[in-house]
Amino acid sequence: MSYEENARIINDDIFDLVNSCFDEEKNSRNNEGRVNFFDTYKDYFVLTDDGSYSINSKEINNKIETLHTSTGAISESFEKFIKPMKFDYESDIAILDICAGIGYNTSAAISDFIENSNGSNLKIDMVEISHATLACGLLVPSPIKAHNITRKAIENELIAQDYATLSLEECEIPENFDINVYIEDARQTVQNLDDDTYDSIFLDPFSQNMAPELFSVEFFKEFRRIIKDDGIVATYTSSAPIRAAFIEAGFYIGQGPIFGRKQGGTLASPNPLMLDTSLPKNDEIRIALSDVGIPFRDPNLNNSSDWILEKRTEERHDARHNTKISSAVKTPIFLASEMDDEKLKRRVERNLAKMNIPSTTSPEAFYIVECEENYSTKQDVENNSRNRILNMEKRLKKVKFGNWKE
């Protein structure tokens, strides 16, 4: 199976139907298949609460999920990827949209730009591995007017790659817009992009377990190279390994908006002043001290998902009780705390003892998490999630190797 086939996440049935539709368009040069597709196969699409449509995923771990939150597909784009940005609308803006899917994040960015800019230019580079997924963007009803511009850019590239044949999208792309569509492995795309180019990067893979290669330290190091100093990366996930990878790649990190999920996503920037909200305190502690904070690694930006997942499992095993506290029962979050549950306390303190921490209330425990006493939801240059996490990591190593009093 090719990387594209393995990485594609839309439902197998809709994938086959879309490919057949565009094959028929090529053979017959008839527009009826594309024009009637949504009405014919409407049951394969999922109506979300704001009236926009999503698509079902293929079966993953015996589950089928939608590509977007049921709370609202297009609303999710605005809430998670547009509202956190701090664009200077008096200047030109450049955005990289990774895992562009059916084009909602790009469309939200276009809509926001049209509403707020005054004569500046907009550049968006969309990256999506699957032709069929992008083609679905031509088949679903446009949830907002700006999606018609996105559809035209998608259609142009699908025609250029001989996937689509007919130019049916009537919307014109404004002269001050430069929208490029890359249908390829995003890891290869980013390596060919120029330094200090983007004001924002939207990172929207389906999941870390499906695509750990798009959440690796090495991938994020490419982000660090191509993003501007005041740029912001936005992703929906609150996962510890992803946040740890951003830090290792040289980013500051903060809490993203909560929408359609119980937890907020993640924002990352080279400049801590671009990030308003710290991560939750317990998240910082687990990233810094627990093996759950071991990131994904893809040294040559060409390894398979399975290889990356396996290597992280091995690294977690090697780190546990050596450089990191076991993640079992969320052990690190109990440091510097009294525990009433005796059974849980015994489990926690067994894990701590293996790192030379006598108990949850020992001097060693307080020393490790001392910086959290100054925790503030509001971040600044010195007191922020990245600095606190790195401080705790350093202190844990000193305790483990017995030189914390020096």
Beta strands, then each sheet from edge to edge (+ up, - down):
strand 1: 45-47
strand 2: 53-55
strand 3: 93-98
strand 4: 122-127
strand 5: 177-182
strand 6: 198-203
strand 7: 227-235
strand 8: 252-255
strand 9: 266-269
sheet 1: 1+ 2-
sheet 2: 5+ 4+ 3+ 6+ 7+ 9- 8+
end
